[in-house]
Amino acid sequence: MATDHGPKDVPMVRATVLGPVAQALITSGEDIDVFLAAFDLTYPRTQDPKSYIRNDVVYSAFAAAAELRNDQSFCASVGRNINLPDFLPFGGPLEEATTIGGFFSRFTQAVSSETTSVSQSLFVEDSTAYFSAKRRFVPTESPAHSDGFMIGIWITFLHEALDFRWDPSSVLVRMCDPAVLPLEFHGIRAIKSNDRGFSIRFPAAWLRIPLNGDLSPENTDELVGPQLDMLAPKGFVEAIQTILAKHIGENDLSVEKAAELCGFSKSALARRLAKFDTTIVEILTVLKMESAKGSLGNSNASIQSIALSLGYSDATAFSRAFRKRAGLSPRAYRQSVQTKDQQQ
């Protein structure tokens, strides 16, 4: 970027990009002056939109912040709390956007005049939209945590804008190090790419969804056909099941934790699942029963150990729940599977 703060061929960015991370470190009780001094920076400078610093300095500072907090997802978690119109010096026009697509378009247009070192783009191919950030230089420091910070911002924006329409199974993120994202970050998938940028893939239909709440859960009763399909993705319940299936053997898998793993509060996930005539408890119960059937049919584990592995207090509580769902006791189910296998 051409600025008064450095040569034109040196990739630079506004120092304010470090502001939220610096504030989060202060909130966490860290000595921000000592931290920033290592990068020849001061806290006031991270609050000054007229000050620019090298991109690689930002990458190093983000990585150091995560290391200081001993939390690889620290910067992405900070990004989750960012409101772009408030955060960006040019954020004002973003508030005038009326749709998700309009918001992305205004952002990419505004940022094009802010930097020449990174290009942001939004394009649609068939039924899929791609938002990407590409570096026009080879970074000398890993940008992983910086990318995590930005992905934290954008995924949270989509998650909140879509509200009950959020379908994590439809989102794919490409980035240099997926490990910097929080565990089960709103249920999305993230795969490893190179360090030249990141991309977020999602349904193009989402671009048409308004930001002003016109399509809220209360006024969708008259929507039919493609409109309703766009608002309530058929894969939502399956996506939730896929996320929770990986944690079904954890003893502390409460309803609250299950919702958190899926990127929702308990009440928010309950409202969304109600659109599909199911509940968190129902999904967890079905998953536990499927896991139990697998263990009973494919292992010699005791019924007591299976019960405990699925979070039941004892074999009796598990047997009662299993019989209610399967119509057989765990022992009888195991015997039926073994008999069937012998006959085959």
Summary of the structure (lengths in Angstrom):
residues: 344
radius of gyration: 24.1
end to end distance: 70.8
largest distance: 81.8
contacts: 1042
relative contact order: 0.08
helix: 55%
strand: 12%
